[in-house]
Amino acid sequence: MPKIKTSRAAAKRFKKTGTGKLKRMKAYKSHILTKKSTKRKRNLRKATTVDAANIKAMKKILPYL
């Protein structure tokens, strides 16, 4: 059985937590920030976990994480 390649793009964007969940940063924080409220931008700074619906796909592209 050959080795599976890790998606390098995904490897740079996701980290594994101590409990085995995947940690990610939130989207919509890169541009067009003037119309977004300060509260909204502040909440986008925080990291969050990957949704359960996407875990199967994430395991496929990050086999050794």
N, C-alpha and C positions, 0 to 999 in steps of 0.2 A: 504494500500500500504506500503510495507516494505521500510526501509531506504536503500539507495544505498551505497555500500562501496567505499571509495576513494582508488585509487591505491597509496599506500604509496611510492612506487618507483618514481612515477610521481610527487607526492606532494613535494618531496625533490628536484626535478630538475626544476620545473616551478614556477614562481611567477606571480601574476596578476599586471598589471600596472594600473595607475590611470584612463586610458581611457578604461580599460577592456580587453586589449590585453594580451597575455601570453608572458612572457619574458623567454628566455633560453640562456644557454651558448653554444658556438660553439664546435663542435667535432674536432678530430684529433690533440689534444694538449697534449696527455698523454704520448706518447713514440715515439721512432724513430724521435727525434727532430734534430739530427745532419744534416740530409740531407735537412731539411726545412730551407728556408731563414729567416733571422731576421724579415723582413717585413711581411712575411706570418705568423710567430708565433705571432707577435705583433697584427696583425688583428684578430687572433683567440682568443685573450684575451677578446675582446669586446663582450658584450651581444647583442642578437638580438631577434626579435619577431618570434613567431611560424607562419609558412606559412598558408595562408587561406585554402589550401587544407586539412590541418590536424586539423582544428578547431573542426569539428564535432566529430572526434575521441577523441580529448582532453576533450571536454565537457562531454563525456561519462565516462572517467576514473577519471575526476576531477569534480564531480557534485556540490560540495559545495565551490569551489574556487572562 
